[in-house]
């Protein structure tokens, strides 16, 4: 093989390798673009879930739903409102409680269980 053939073979091999690297880089660019698109979609889903959570937290129960949920009497619910135990909204004669306020009431009155230590008698 003379130098000209050797050089032509070298150039051909170089072009093949260069083309392969270009294809590889194009594939990487495509994967990066797909990754970015996936991240944006996931961020959108997270935002929508957070918005739905905010909507859920701002839901209201009426007085009868609250009484049933808490397993209390109408009079107890009235006393809790009178004593500012729980916040409420009133529209006409209808009473509403925000779910977040109910959760806060339960959290504020949470009493952690104390474990009894075993007697070693």
PyMOL commands that set and color helices and strands:
alter all, ss='L'
color gray80, all
select helices_A, chain A and resi 3-57+63-70+74-82+99-108
alter helices_A, ss='H'
color red, helices_A
select strands_A, chain A and resi 60-62+89-91+94-98
alter strands_A, ss='S'
color yellow, strands_A
deselect
rebuild
show_as cartoon
